[in-house]
Amino acid sequence: AQRRANAVCILGCWAVLFQNMSAEKAFEPFQRMRFPPFHDATPSVCTFNLTILDCLKGLERAIQSGYISTKTFDLHEFQHFERVENGDLTWVSPKFIAFAGPHNVYQRTPQGHVMLTPEHYIPYFKKRNVTLVVRLNEKQYDEKKFLSAGIDHLDLIYPDGTNAPMPILLKFIEACEKTPGAVAVHCKAGLGRTGTCIGAYMMKYHQFTAHELIGWLRLCRPGSVIGPQQQFMEAIEGRMHQLTPMKKSNSKGELLPAAASSSSASNGSYGAAQDAKRGGNIRTVLPSRNTAAGGIVTTGKMVSSAAIGLDITQGDKLNDQKYMRYRNNKSGLPSGGNMFW
C-alpha cells in the first residue's frame, strides 16, 4: 500500500510539474482509491494524516509562488547536496536552505553519519549568496567561523522535538525579512525545528496551509516537521496568514536550486544590530578554498562522537537514520516504504 501511495504521488507530481495540471485534476483518477497517509519521522503512532493530495497541493502552491521551475531546476546539485556526506542541505524555497547542524570538529558517528564543520559550508554559502545562518539547537560550533567569512549568525535556541515559542518564531521571521540574501537554517538534523520555523515564514508570505506546507517540505526534505510540530503548524496557520508581509522584504530569489551565481557578501543589516549579543561581527573574509564547482569538501581528520562525549538526542537518531537510508539505497531514489520518510 505504501509503494502504491508513493507511485501515485510521483505520477501526480509529474502531472502538476510537466502537464500543468492542478493538484485536484492530477489526483482525480485516483480519488476513489484508498491510500495510507504519509508518516512523520518518528517511530510512534502518527496522529497527523498527510495525504497524497496534500503533497500535490503543496507542490502546486510552490510553483505558483515561484519556488521551482522545470526549466531551471538543477537535479544534479539537489541530489548531491542532500546526501549526508555532501552537506545534508536542501533548498526548500529561493529564500531558505535547511541543513543539519555543523560541529567544531569533522567527525563520524559509530553508525557512519558524517558531521561537517562551518568551514565545509562557507564556500558554497558564499557562492549562493547566503547572508545569514540561524542556529536553533544547542551550540556545537563557534559562530565566529561564519561571522569572519562575512555571513551573519543568529541564535534562536529551543529544545529538540518541541514547538517554537511564539516570540522566537516572530523573531525568526523578522530576521529573515531583514536579511537581503538567502538564509541557511539548522537545528540538529535540520528537520523538525528547522522545518517549523521556515514553514511559518512560508505561511506568512505565500499562504501555504499547514498540510500544503508539510507536503511541500517533505517533497524537498523527507522527514521535515516531526510529531507535535505537525499539529503546531495547523494551530498557527490562521495567525501566520493574518500577518502582513513587509513590503520591502526579500521574500523571493533564485528558483531552487538553479545554476549557481557568484555574489559578494552582504553588509548584514540585521546582523549588525545583534553585535553586542553575539560578541561582535567580524568582517575579515577567510581565504578562498579550491572546491569542485563551489561544492563542499569533506577531507580531513575524523573523530568519533563517542570520543567527544556527545549526548545522543532525537536529532542524532534522525541523522543516523538518514545516513542509513542513503547508504542502503545507492541510487538516492525511494526504495519503497514511506517516501516522505
HELIX and SHEET records of a PDB file:
HELIX    1   1 GLN A    2  PHE A   18  1                                  17    
HELIX    2   2 ALA A   23  PHE A   27  1                                   5    
HELIX    3   3 GLU A   28  PHE A   30  5                                   3    
HELIX    4   4 ILE A   52  GLN A   64  1                                  13    
HELIX    5   5 LEU A   75  GLU A   82  1                                   8    
HELIX    6   6 VAL A   84  ASN A   86  5                                   3    
HELIX    7   7 PRO A  118  LYS A  127  1                                  10    
HELIX    8   8 LYS A  144  LEU A  147  1                                   4    
HELIX    9   9 MET A  166  GLU A  177  1                                  12    
HELIX   10  10 GLY A  192  HIS A  206  1                                  15    
HELIX   11  11 ALA A  210  CYS A  220  1                                  11    
HELIX   12  12 GLN A  229  GLN A  242  1                                  14    
HELIX   13  13 SER A  269  ALA A  273  1                                   5    
HELIX   14  14 ASP A  275  ARG A  278  1                                   4    
HELIX   15  15 ALA A  292  GLY A  294  5                                   3    
HELIX   16  16 SER A  305  ILE A  308  1                                   4    
HELIX   17  17 GLN A  314  ARG A  327  1                                  14    
SHEET    1   A 5 LEU A  89  TRP A  91  0                                        
SHEET    2   A 5 PHE A  96  ALA A 100 -1                                        
SHEET    3   A 5 ALA A 182  CYS A 187  1                                        
SHEET    4   A 5 VAL A 130  ARG A 135  1                                        
SHEET    5   A 5 ASP A 152  ASP A 155  1                                        
SHEET    1   B 3 VAL A 114  MET A 115  0                                        
SHEET    2   B 3 GLN A 107  ARG A 108 -1                                        
SHEET    3   B 3 VAL A 303  SER A 304  1                                        
END                                                                             
